[in-house]
Amino acid sequence: MMWTKGKRINRHDYNVFHVVTTEFQYHDNRAAFYQIEAPNWVNVIAIYNQHVIMIKQYRIGSEAYSLELPGGIIETQHIDVAGVKELEEETGYTGEATLIGDMNPNPALFTNQLYTLFVAHAVQANKMAPELFEDIEVIHVPIEEIHKKIAHGEITNALTIASFMQLNARYPHFFNGCNHK
């Protein structure tokens, strides 16, 4: 490789993320680049009665409601514990989670990972317990309608779409009406 490991120059804390200035060397050239250190994230694809449990949530960045998968920041707990906790808080459902993949949401700037969990047989456990400022409505989307909702712009959250792609890669027949075994 022609790149050398980066040398941290500066770091600014913005609560949920940090902006880091890092100097890199490529061949004989040096330059400062910016990285956004954000926490790792988890999305949960949970199935209940042949429906994907999704949420419609108000998002500050877009200033609009977004149809997306339940999920959230992984704090200190293990990935599956964090995912099931988010699923339960945001939807009232729970279940046994399986890690089906991880990805770099935007490796050009961000240092974090997104993990996708799959809950094949979700069960209603409790009432929702959203955090302050989480304006959430639970939506049950029939499995066979997921592709149509993506194609028609009803599901636009890129990380939700990427998690569905991981599910499709892991279980290619899942969206064709076949049950996961």
KAGI-V50968 format. One line per field, one symbol per residue. ss: DSSP state (~ for helix, > for strand, _ for the rest). psi: psi as a letter, one per 30 degrees, with the letter a starting at -180 (. if undefined). burial: I if it has 24 or more other C-alpha atoms within 12 Angstrom, else O. A space follows every 50 residues. Layout:
ss: ???
psi: ???
burial: ???
//
This chain:
ss: __>___>>>>>>>___>>>>>>>>>>__>>>>>>>>>>__>>>>>>>>__ >>>>>>>>>____>>>>>>>>>>_____~~~~~~~~~~~~~_>>___>>> >>>______>___>>>>>>___>>___________>>>>>>>~~~~~~~~ ~______~~~~~~~~~~~~~___~~~_____
psi: lfklkljkelkkkhdflkkkkkklkjbgkklklkkjjllllkkkjkkjhg kkjlkjkkkeefhlkkjlkkaakjcflleeeeeeeeeeeffglllkkkkf llljeifeekflkkkkkkjfilkkeallillkgjjkkkkjkkeffeeeee eggfjfjeeeeeeeeeeeeeifgeggfkkk.
burial: OOOOOOOOOOOOOOOOOOOIOIOOOOOOOOOOOIIIIIOIIIIIIIIIOI IIIIIIIOOOOOOOOIIIIIIIIIOOOOIIIIIIIIIIIIIIIIIIIIII IIIOIOOOOIOIIIIIIIIIIIIOOOOIOIOOOOOIIIIIIOIOOIIOOO OOOOIIIOIIIIIIIIIIOOOOOIIOOOOOO
//
